[in-house]
Amino acid sequence: MTEHWNDIIAQATSLRRELHRLPELSWEEVGTAESIRKQLSNLSIPWRECAKTGTVAQINPHAKDAGKTPHIALRGDMDALPIEEASGVDWSSETTGCMHACGHDGHTATLMATAHWLKLHEFELPGPVTLLFQPAEEGGHGAREMINDGALEGIDQIFGWHNWPAIPFGKLLCPDGIVMCGNATFTITVNGKGGHASQPELCRDPVLAASAITLNLQQIASRRLPPQQTVVLSVTSIEAPSGPTIIPEKAIIGGSIRMSNRETGNLINRLIREISEATAHSYAVECEVDIQPRYNATINHPQQARQVREGWQKLFGEDSLDTEKATPIMASEDFSYYLQEVPGAFALIGSNDMEHRHQVPCHSAYYDFNDSLIPKVVQLYAHLVGGQLP
């Protein structure tokens, strides 16, 4: 058993680094899907295509206690980000402008290792287990499309996780209720009147107006909402290409919103429009506001969250939970779609072992997944489905 276990973890680590070298963006995970499906076939695990590049695999589908024991789904996301890698690791991305900067390569490899381990002990499992290899988590609503393609049919519970560099290695955070916030993005197009920089009186400067809008939007969280509200509003870009002597015709503001519930999100959306339009009017320009909702808050079901916490402590000790990190985390996750459909829980597991690259936050060009998490999470998954432990 130990030999099998060590081989499985070594293979998963190799797969993780191979996926890291060959990252693919949301809805482009063709090579990743091919690799996953090939390995599943080699393990004699039945699978089907789901949401194009997604894959649904089943272990012990004809369990003798099926219907009496919960049918559990486990999820791993697969997509990379449009970031040029600067980590310097030997397995750095070979795709220009694309890298696994969030650890989805590690999540996928961990789920494959879980598949391998559970297949070895398939007939000891009390119930069926479904594995969801999901595309397009990074803003592509991949979970929604997996659900639309039947990924949750027959599923009673679902579990997922995310590595988290801001938490010490091996510490688990899985609260009852909200674990991660909802989010949205916005684009504000400011239309002015361009001209010569030496004649500002003949122009209507969209850059100046965009700057004022940016500053005024900061009052939403600090002055228009109660301080108890969990909200982040970030302007992340202002684009106004021009020359040093030219006032441009327009400027485009981009940004992100994080909130704990949809009602707060609706209020923020209204305030963004009101403040942007009023500010634009004061600068004699016009603006168009486009707000794109993305994901709702990821809200754990208490019973399943407790199962995760208790399982982790049983495996790794009473002090293995993170009791200091404030929740909800302001990042977002499309795992929220699954939790709106069936009971389940989503955990954040610390990857910071004080090695430099494992302290780097997700979505950084210097980030790299901590491979030491793979065996820990496989053990957790095996425990949650009632499988044999290594």
C-alpha positions as CSV (number, residue, x, y, z in Angstrom):
1,M,0.0,0.0,0.0
2,T,2.8,2.4,0.9
3,E,4.5,1.7,-2.4
4,H,1.3,2.4,-4.3
5,W,0.7,5.6,-2.4
6,N,4.2,6.9,-3.0
7,D,3.9,6.2,-6.7
8,I,0.6,7.9,-6.9
9,I,1.9,11.1,-5.3
10,A,5.0,11.1,-7.5
11,Q,2.9,10.7,-10.6
12,A,0.6,13.5,-9.4
13,T,3.5,15.8,-8.8
14,S,4.9,15.1,-12.3
15,L,1.5,15.7,-13.8
16,R,1.2,19.0,-11.9
17,R,4.4,20.3,-13.2
18,E,3.6,19.1,-16.8
19,L,0.3,21.0,-16.6
20,H,2.2,24.0,-15.3
21,R,4.5,24.0,-18.3
22,L,1.5,23.8,-20.7
23,P,-1.2,26.1,-19.3
24,E,-4.4,26.9,-21.1
25,L,-6.9,29.7,-20.5
26,S,-10.6,29.4,-19.7
27,W,-12.5,27.4,-22.3
28,E,-9.3,26.5,-24.1
29,E,-8.3,23.6,-21.8
30,V,-8.1,21.1,-24.8
31,G,-4.7,19.6,-24.0
32,T,-5.4,19.5,-20.3
33,A,-8.7,17.7,-20.9
34,E,-6.9,15.2,-23.2
35,S,-4.3,14.5,-20.6
36,I,-6.9,13.9,-17.9
37,R,-9.1,11.7,-20.0
38,K,-6.1,9.6,-21.1
39,Q,-5.1,9.0,-17.5
40,L,-8.7,8.2,-16.5
41,S,-8.9,5.7,-19.3
42,N,-5.6,4.1,-18.3
43,L,-7.1,3.6,-14.8
44,S,-10.3,2.1,-16.3
45,I,-12.3,4.9,-14.7
46,P,-15.4,5.7,-16.9
47,W,-15.7,9.3,-17.9
48,R,-17.7,11.6,-20.1
49,E,-17.2,15.0,-21.7
50,C,-19.0,17.8,-19.8
51,A,-19.2,21.5,-20.9
52,K,-16.8,20.8,-23.8
53,T,-13.4,20.8,-22.0
54,G,-14.7,19.5,-18.7
55,T,-14.8,15.9,-17.7
56,V,-17.1,14.0,-15.3
57,A,-15.6,10.7,-14.0
58,Q,-17.2,8.1,-11.8
59,I,-15.7,5.6,-9.3
60,N,-17.8,2.8,-7.8
61,P,-20.9,4.0,-9.7
62,H,-22.8,0.7,-8.9
63,A,-22.1,0.8,-5.2
64,K,-24.2,-1.9,-3.4
65,D,-25.3,0.8,-0.9
66,A,-26.0,3.4,-3.6
67,G,-29.1,5.4,-2.5
68,K,-28.3,4.7,1.2
69,T,-24.9,6.3,1.2
70,P,-24.5,9.9,-0.1
71,H,-23.3,10.2,-3.6
72,I,-20.3,12.6,-3.2
73,A,-18.7,14.8,-5.9
74,L,-15.2,16.2,-5.7
75,R,-14.1,19.1,-7.9
76,G,-10.8,20.3,-9.3
77,D,-10.5,23.3,-11.6
78,M,-8.2,23.4,-14.6
79,D,-7.8,26.8,-16.2
80,A,-4.8,29.2,-16.2
81,L,-4.5,33.0,-16.3
82,P,-3.3,35.5,-18.9
83,I,-0.1,36.3,-17.0
84,E,3.5,36.2,-18.2
85,E,5.3,33.9,-15.8
86,A,8.3,35.2,-13.8
87,S,8.7,32.4,-11.2
88,G,11.9,30.9,-12.6
89,V,11.0,27.4,-11.7
90,D,12.2,24.6,-13.9
91,W,8.7,23.8,-15.0
92,S,7.8,27.4,-15.9
93,S,5.1,28.0,-18.5
94,E,6.1,27.5,-22.1
95,T,3.1,29.5,-23.4
96,T,3.7,33.2,-23.8
97,G,1.4,35.3,-21.7
98,C,-0.2,32.4,-19.9
99,M,0.6,30.7,-16.6
100,H,-1.0,28.7,-13.8
101,A,-0.8,31.6,-11.3
102,C,-3.6,30.3,-9.1
103,G,-2.7,26.7,-8.6
104,H,-5.4,25.1,-10.7
105,D,-2.7,22.8,-12.0
106,G,-2.3,21.6,-8.4
107,H,-6.0,21.2,-7.9
108,T,-6.3,19.1,-11.1
109,A,-3.3,16.9,-10.2
110,T,-4.7,16.4,-6.7
111,L,-8.0,15.2,-8.0
112,M,-6.3,12.9,-10.4
113,A,-4.2,11.4,-7.5
114,T,-7.5,11.0,-5.6
115,A,-9.0,9.2,-8.6
116,H,-6.0,6.8,-8.7
117,W,-6.1,6.1,-5.0
118,L,-9.9,5.6,-4.8
119,K,-9.8,3.3,-7.9
120,L,-7.4,1.0,-6.1
121,H,-9.9,0.7,-3.3
122,E,-13.1,1.1,-5.3
123,F,-15.1,-1.7,-3.9
124,E,-14.4,-0.7,-0.3
125,L,-16.1,2.6,-0.9
126,P,-19.6,2.9,0.8
127,G,-21.1,4.9,-2.1
128,P,-20.4,6.3,-5.6
129,V,-18.0,9.1,-6.1
130,T,-18.0,11.6,-9.0
131,L,-15.0,13.6,-10.0
132,L,-15.5,16.9,-11.7
133,F,-12.6,18.2,-13.7
134,Q,-13.9,21.7,-14.3
135,P,-12.9,24.3,-16.9
136,A,-13.2,28.1,-16.8
137,E,-13.3,28.9,-13.1
138,E,-11.4,32.2,-13.7
139,G,-14.5,34.3,-14.7
140,G,-15.8,31.9,-17.3
141,H,-18.6,30.5,-15.2
142,G,-17.3,26.9,-15.8
143,A,-19.2,25.5,-12.8
144,R,-22.5,26.9,-14.1
145,E,-21.9,25.3,-17.5
146,M,-20.9,22.0,-15.9
147,I,-24.2,22.0,-13.9
148,N,-26.2,22.9,-17.1
149,D,-24.6,19.8,-18.7
150,G,-25.7,17.5,-15.9
151,A,-22.6,17.3,-13.7
152,L,-24.7,17.3,-10.5
153,E,-27.3,14.8,-11.6
154,G,-27.6,12.3,-8.7
155,I,-25.1,14.1,-6.5
156,D,-26.0,14.5,-2.8
157,Q,-23.0,16.4,-1.5
158,I,-20.0,18.2,-3.0
159,F,-16.6,19.3,-1.7
160,G,-13.8,21.5,-3.1
161,W,-10.7,23.3,-2.0
162,H,-8.2,26.0,-2.9
163,N,-4.6,26.4,-1.9
164,W,-4.0,29.7,-0.1
165,P,-0.6,31.3,0.3
166,A,-1.8,33.7,3.0
167,I,-2.4,30.8,5.4
168,P,0.4,28.8,7.0
169,F,1.1,25.5,5.4
170,G,-1.3,22.7,6.3
171,K,-3.8,24.9,8.2
172,L,-7.4,24.6,7.0
173,L,-10.1,27.3,6.9
174,C,-13.6,26.0,6.3
175,P,-16.2,28.1,8.1
176,D,-19.9,27.6,8.3
177,G,-21.6,30.1,6.0
178,I,-19.7,32.5,3.8
179,V,-16.1,31.5,3.0
180,M,-15.5,33.7,-0.1
181,C,-17.3,36.8,-1.4
182,G,-19.3,37.4,-4.5
183,N,-17.8,39.6,-7.2
184,A,-18.5,41.7,-10.3
185,T,-16.5,43.8,-12.7
186,F,-17.2,47.2,-14.2
187,T,-16.2,49.3,-17.1
188,I,-16.8,53.1,-17.3
189,T,-16.3,54.7,-20.6
190,V,-15.8,58.5,-20.3
191,N,-16.5,60.3,-23.6
192,G,-15.0,63.8,-23.9
193,K,-13.8,66.1,-26.6
194,G,-10.2,65.8,-27.6
195,G,-7.8,68.5,-28.9
196,H,-4.5,70.3,-28.3
197,A,-3.1,70.2,-24.8
198,S,-2.3,73.9,-25.1
199,Q,-6.0,74.7,-25.5
200,P,-7.9,72.9,-22.7
201,E,-10.7,75.4,-22.8
202,L,-11.7,74.0,-26.3
203,C,-11.6,70.4,-25.0
204,R,-13.6,68.4,-22.5
205,D,-10.9,66.3,-20.8
206,P,-11.9,62.7,-20.2
207,V,-8.7,61.9,-18.4
208,L,-9.4,64.5,-15.7
209,A,-13.0,63.4,-15.4
210,A,-11.9,59.7,-15.2
211,S,-9.5,60.6,-12.4
212,A,-12.2,62.4,-10.5
213,I,-14.6,59.4,-11.0
214,T,-11.9,57.1,-9.7
215,L,-11.5,59.2,-6.5
216,N,-15.2,59.6,-6.0
217,L,-15.9,55.9,-6.2
218,Q,-13.7,55.4,-3.1
219,Q,-16.4,57.0,-1.0
220,I,-18.8,54.1,-1.6
221,A,-17.2,51.7,0.8
222,S,-15.9,54.4,3.2
223,R,-18.9,56.8,3.4
224,R,-22.0,55.3,1.7
225,L,-22.0,51.8,3.3
226,P,-22.0,50.8,7.0
227,P,-18.5,49.9,8.2
228,Q,-19.8,46.5,9.2
229,Q,-20.4,45.6,5.5
230,T,-17.8,43.4,3.8
231,V,-17.0,45.3,0.6
232,V,-14.0,46.0,-1.6
233,L,-14.2,48.3,-4.6
234,S,-11.0,48.6,-6.6
235,V,-10.4,50.6,-9.8
236,T,-7.7,48.5,-11.5
237,S,-7.1,50.3,-14.7
238,I,-7.5,53.7,-16.5
239,E,-6.8,53.6,-20.3
240,A,-6.6,56.8,-22.3
241,P,-4.0,56.3,-25.1
242,S,-2.7,59.6,-26.4
243,G,0.4,61.7,-27.1
244,P,2.1,64.2,-24.8
245,T,0.4,67.1,-26.5
246,I,-3.0,65.6,-27.2
247,I,-6.1,65.5,-25.0
248,P,-7.8,62.2,-26.0
249,E,-11.4,61.7,-26.9
250,K,-12.1,59.1,-24.3
251,A,-10.9,57.3,-21.2
252,I,-11.9,53.8,-20.0
253,I,-12.0,52.9,-16.3
254,G,-12.0,49.2,-15.3
255,G,-12.4,47.7,-11.8
256,S,-13.7,45.0,-9.5
257,I,-16.3,44.7,-6.8
258,R,-16.3,42.2,-3.9
259,M,-19.3,41.8,-1.6
260,S,-20.8,39.3,0.8
261,N,-24.3,39.3,-0.6
262,R,-26.3,40.2,-3.7
263,E,-28.3,42.9,-2.0
264,T,-25.2,44.8,-1.2
265,G,-24.0,44.3,-4.7
266,N,-27.1,45.8,-6.1
267,L,-26.7,48.9,-3.9
268,I,-23.0,49.2,-5.0
269,N,-24.0,48.9,-8.6
270,R,-26.5,51.8,-8.2
271,L,-24.0,54.0,-6.5
272,I,-21.4,53.4,-9.1
273,R,-23.8,54.6,-11.8
274,E,-25.0,57.6,-9.8
275,I,-21.5,58.8,-8.8
276,S,-20.0,58.2,-12.2
277,E,-22.7,60.0,-14.1
278,A,-22.9,62.9,-11.7
279,T,-19.1,63.4,-11.7
280,A,-19.0,63.2,-15.5
281,H,-21.7,65.8,-15.7
282,S,-19.7,68.2,-13.5
283,Y,-16.8,67.9,-15.9
284,A,-19.0,68.4,-19.0
285,V,-18.3,64.9,-20.3
286,E,-20.5,61.9,-20.7
287,C,-20.0,58.4,-19.4
288,E,-21.4,54.9,-20.0
289,V,-21.3,52.4,-17.1
290,D,-21.3,48.7,-17.7
291,I,-21.4,46.3,-14.7
292,Q,-20.9,42.6,-15.2
293,P,-22.0,40.3,-12.3
294,R,-19.7,37.3,-12.0
295,Y,-20.1,35.0,-9.0
296,N,-22.2,35.0,-5.9
297,A,-20.7,34.4,-2.5
298,T,-19.4,30.9,-1.8
299,I,-21.6,29.8,1.2
300,N,-20.7,26.6,3.0
301,H,-23.4,24.3,4.4
302,P,-22.7,23.9,8.1
303,Q,-22.9,20.1,8.3
304,Q,-20.5,19.5,5.4
305,A,-18.2,22.3,6.6
306,R,-18.0,20.5,10.0
307,Q,-17.3,17.2,8.2
308,V,-14.3,18.9,6.5
309,R,-13.0,20.5,9.7
310,E,-13.3,17.3,11.7
311,G,-11.8,15.2,9.0
312,W,-8.8,17.5,8.7
313,Q,-8.2,17.5,12.5
314,K,-8.5,13.7,12.6
315,L,-5.9,13.4,9.9
316,F,-3.5,16.2,10.9
317,G,-4.1,17.1,14.5
318,E,-6.3,19.3,16.7
319,D,-4.3,22.4,16.0
320,S,-4.5,22.0,12.2
321,L,-7.3,24.5,11.7
322,D,-6.7,28.2,10.9
323,T,-8.3,30.2,13.7
324,E,-6.8,33.6,12.9
325,K,-7.7,34.3,9.3
326,A,-10.8,36.6,9.0
327,T,-13.6,35.5,6.8
328,P,-15.1,35.9,4.3
329,I,-12.0,36.0,2.1
330,M,-12.6,38.8,-0.4
331,A,-11.6,36.7,-3.4
332,S,-14.4,34.8,-5.3
333,E,-15.1,31.3,-6.5
334,D,-17.5,29.8,-9.0
335,F,-17.8,26.8,-6.6
336,S,-20.7,29.0,-5.3
337,Y,-22.8,27.6,-8.2
338,Y,-22.5,24.1,-6.9
339,L,-23.3,25.1,-3.3
340,Q,-26.5,26.8,-4.5
341,E,-27.6,23.4,-5.9
342,V,-26.5,20.7,-3.4
343,P,-25.1,20.7,0.2
344,G,-21.3,20.9,0.4
345,A,-18.3,22.8,1.6
346,F,-15.3,24.6,0.2
347,A,-12.0,24.9,2.1
348,L,-9.0,27.1,1.9
349,I,-5.8,25.2,2.8
350,G,-2.6,27.0,3.6
351,S,0.4,26.6,1.3
352,N,2.9,29.0,2.9
353,D,5.8,26.9,4.2
354,M,8.0,30.0,4.3
355,E,9.7,29.0,1.1
356,H,9.8,32.2,-1.0
357,R,7.6,31.2,-4.0
358,H,5.0,29.6,-1.7
359,Q,4.5,32.9,0.1
360,V,3.7,34.6,-3.2
361,P,-0.1,35.4,-3.5
362,C,-2.2,33.8,-6.2
363,H,-2.5,35.8,-9.5
364,S,1.2,36.9,-9.2
365,A,3.7,36.2,-12.0
366,Y,6.0,34.8,-9.3
367,Y,3.5,32.3,-7.9
368,D,4.0,28.5,-7.9
369,F,1.8,25.8,-6.3
370,N,3.1,23.9,-3.3
371,D,3.3,20.3,-4.3
372,S,3.4,19.2,-0.6
373,L,-0.3,19.9,-0.4
374,I,-1.2,17.0,-2.8
375,P,-0.9,14.1,-0.4
376,K,-2.7,16.0,2.4
377,V,-5.7,16.8,0.2
378,V,-5.9,13.3,-1.3
379,Q,-6.2,12.0,2.3
380,L,-8.9,14.5,3.1
381,Y,-10.9,13.5,0.0
382,A,-10.5,9.8,0.8
383,H,-11.7,10.5,4.3
384,L,-14.8,12.5,3.1
385,V,-16.0,9.7,0.8
386,G,-15.3,7.0,3.4
387,G,-12.4,5.5,1.5
388,Q,-9.3,3.6,2.6
389,L,-6.6,5.9,4.0
390,P,-2.9,5.5,3.2
